[in-house]
Structure formats: structure tokens, C-alpha cells
Amino acid sequence: MTATSSDLSTEATLNLALLGHGKMGSAVARLAPERGFEVRLILTIESNPDGVAITEKNFHGIDVCIDFTTPDVVVDNIRRVAALGVNLVVGTTGWNNRFEEVREIIRLSGVGMVYAANFSIGVQLFYRLARAAAEIFAPYSMYEPYIVEAHHKAKKDAPSGTALELRRQVQAHLPSRDISTSSVRAGFFPGMHEFGFDSEADTVLIRHNARSRQGFAEGALFAARWVVGKKGLFGFDQVLEEQR
């Protein structure tokens, strides 16, 4: 039977290391005790310059590590944590150009890692709807596809990793079509993603609005429990497929 979020706190407590304590890291840290995790270690930019605090001593007894840091340090974090034999969940985006490097790190280290541009379960279902819409609209050239995403002004990468993944998934059903992708960085948006088809006559929209970061934290912790004891590199969509 599939475990729900309310069931997770009844399972064995897992020891968690958290890399990054910004908005997302803080959300994970707040929710973790309710979901059966003990946050044993939190490393920030200040306490972990150049990854120096990712050591065997600090990670002793850690079952799984969640990374919500920045694109410039995440691959080095993955390398260091994997070398310690600790499984990972990586929610940091902006490292797709180094994907093959990360795949090789995970293969050689023999650990497990789950990654996603977005750990919201709602976003993963949004992807499925978007793929279906792309397939339906593909024969109708009068409808032009587009993507718009909006995030808070502090988000560094644009387009977002979620928007790039959305475009990748729908492009397979629209192989000869240009999919215009626009980004907004302003205010305090947790995250909005819109996939639309516009024609001279009308517009059809599919949209996901995040009301808070709890959905992302829930998904990251769900993945963290799932990946314990596993080996290999997994997308979060693969984790959710097992629940169907």
C-alpha cells in the first residue's frame, strides 16, 4: 500500500543532513521532524566554504543528505557526499550541463541519488497534463505553444529548472515547433509555471501555482526516505511512478 505523508512519521526515524539553509532548506528542516527525520547536520555557505565541512566525522550516522544550495557548488557537494557513501536528494537546479559528470560520480561511488528540477508532486502531475496537451495540440499549427514562469526576485537561474524540464518534456510531442519561454523575477512568488497554446481565436492554459514551499519540502522528504538503501541515479518522476 502506498504511504501517505501522514503515514511517514510512523516509520523508522532517519538521520538527515541538510546542505543549504535558505528558503527551501529551512522549509525542509521545519517539516522533517513531522515526517520521521532527525536533522542531525545543517551546513550553510558560511559553515561549509568549498565543501570543507563535508567530512566523514560530520556525516557519521547520516542516512541521507538533501541538497538545496546553488548551481556553483552543487556538483562538488554531490562528489564529496557520494564519496562518503551517503545517498542524496538534490533539489538544486542549474547543473544540467554537468549531468553526465554527476551520473559518473554516482555510478563510481555506488550510492543512490534522486534529482528533480521541482520536488512538488503537483508539478510532476502538471508535467503529465502538459505532455498530454502537447500531444493533443500537435496537429493544429494555428495554436502556438509557450511557457511562462515566475519566481521571487532572489532566484538566480532563469528560466527555472522546472520550466526547462517542462519544455524538454513537451518538445518531444512538438518536435518542429518553437516553444517560447519567458521568465519573471520579482516580488515573492514561490513559483508559477504556465504552459499555453495561443491562437488568433482563443487561448488554452495549464498552470501550476505554488502557494508555499511546503509542497517542495514534502516531495524532497518523500524522495529521501525512498532512496535510502538504493543505488543509482533516479529522477523524481521515477519515484512517483512506483506509487501508481
N, C-alpha and C positions, 0 to 999 in steps of 0.2 A: 504494500500500500504506500502511496506517495506521502511523504511527510509534509505537513503544512508548517508555516512559520510558528504557529502556536505549539507545535509538537517539538520543535527543535530544542527548547530549553530542558526537555526531559531526557535528552540523550547525553552521552558521556561528555564531560567538560573537556574542551580542547584549549591548549595554551597557544595564544596568539601573539605574534609580533606584528607591529604596525609601522610601516615606513611612510612618513608623511603625516602631519597633524594639522593640515589646513581644513577647509570646509568639509571635504569628503572624509578625510581621516578622522576628524572629530565626530562626524556622524556615525562612522563605523564603531569608534570607541564607545560612544554612548549606547548603541544598540547591542553591542557584543555580549554583555553580561546577561541580557534577557534571552539571548539565543544560544546560550550554553558555551560561551567562550570566556576564558580569563585572559585579559590583556596583560601579558607579562612584560612587554617591552614596547616602548614607543620611541622611535628615532625621528628627529626633525633635521632640517637643513643645518641648524646650529649645532646639534649634538652628533651629527654624522657627516662632517665635511669629508668629501672624497671617499665616502664609504668606510671610513676608518673604524666605525663602531659595529660594523657587521663582522663579528668575531665569533669564534667557537664558544668562548666564555659567555658572551651576551646571549647567544642563541641556544644555550644548553637547555634542553627540556621543551623547546618550542616545537609545536606540532605543525604549524602552518604560518606563513607570512603573507600579509596583504600590503601591496604597494600602491599608494596614491601619491606619487611625488611629481616629478617634472620630466619632460622628454630628454633633457640633457643628462640626467643621472640614472634613469630607469634601467638601461641595459647593463650598466656597471653594477647596479643593485642586484639585478637578476643573476648575473655571473657570480657575485660574491655569496648570495644566499644559496644558490644551487650548489656551489662548491662545498657548502656545509651540510648538504643532504637534506635541506628543508624544502618542502613543497610550497608553491606560491600561488597567489591570485594577484593578477596585475590589472589594475583599472586605469593606470596612467596611459594617456594616448600620445600620439605624435612620434611613434618609433617604428611605423610600418616599413620605412625604408631599410630597417635593420632586422626585418623579420627572419630571414634565413640565418642570420647570425644567432639570434635568440633560439631558433629551432635547434641549431647545432649545440648550443650551450646546454639545453635541456636534454638532448639525446646523450651527450657525453657524460653528463652528471648523473643520469639515471633517476631524476626526480620527476615530479608532476607539476604542471603549471596550467592554470586556466586564465585566459585573457579575454578581454572584450573592450570594444570602444564604449560600451554602455552596459552596466550590470542591472539596469532596470528590467524586470520581467515584462513589464508593459511595453518597453521599447522592442524587446525581442519579438513580441506578438505583433507589434506595429510593423516590423520588418516583413513578417509573413503576409500581412494585409497589403503592404506596398508591392511585394513581388506579385501577388495575385492581381492587383490593379494594373501593374505594368503589362502583365500578360494579356489582360482583357483589352487594354487600350492600344496595344501594339499595332493592330491593323489599321488604326484610324489616324492618319497623318495630320489631320486638321487639329488634333489635340497635341499641344507642345508640353512636354514634361519639364518640371522644375523642382528644385529643393530650396527651402529657406530654413535657416536655423538661427536661433538667438540664445545668447548666454550672457551672464554677468560680465561686467567690464574687466574683471581681473583674469578671465580665461585667456590663456596665451595662444593656443593654437586655433587657427581658423582657415578653412572650415573645421568644424569639430570632427573628432574621430567617428562619432555616430553618423554625421552627415556623409562622410567619405565611405563608411561601410554601407549606408543606405544606397548611395549612388552605385557602389560596386555591385550590390545585390540586384538592383532593378535594371542596371545596364545590360545584364545577361538576357533580359527579355526585350530590350530596346537596343539591339546591337548597332544600328546605324543612326541612332538619334543622339543629338547633343542634349545633355541634361544640365541646364543652367543651375548653378549652385551659389547661393548668396549667404553671407554671414552678417549678423548684427552682434556687436559687443557693446552693451550699455546697461546701466542700472544693475539690477539684482536678479535677473532671470536665472532660476536653477537650470533651465533647459527647455527649449521648444524646438520641435522638428516638424516640418510640413512638407509633404510630398503632394504635388498637384499636377493637374492637367488643365491647360487653359486653351480655349478656342475662341473664335470671334463671337460665338453664341453663348458660351457658358463656361463655368469653371467647376472642376471636381477636386475636392481636397481630402487628404487623410492627414491628421495631425496628432502628435503626441505632446502634451504639456506636462512637465514635471511640476508638481505643487511643492515638493520639498526634496531633500536629498535622502529621505528615508528609504525610498524605493531602490536607490542605487546601493545603499548600505545593506538592505535585506538581500539583494542578489549577490553581493560580494561575499557575505557571510554564508549564504546557501552554497556558493561555489567552494568556499573554504572548507566546509565540512565534507563536501563531495570529493574533493581532490586528495584528502588525506589517504595515504596508502596506495595511491595510483602513480603510474609512471607515464610520461609523455606530455605532449603539448595539445591542449584542448581549447576550442572556442566555447564561450558560454552557451552558445546555441546547442552544442553537443550535449552539454549538461542537461539542458531543458528538454531535449529530445528524449532523454531517458525517462522523463516524467509522463510522457504521452501514453 
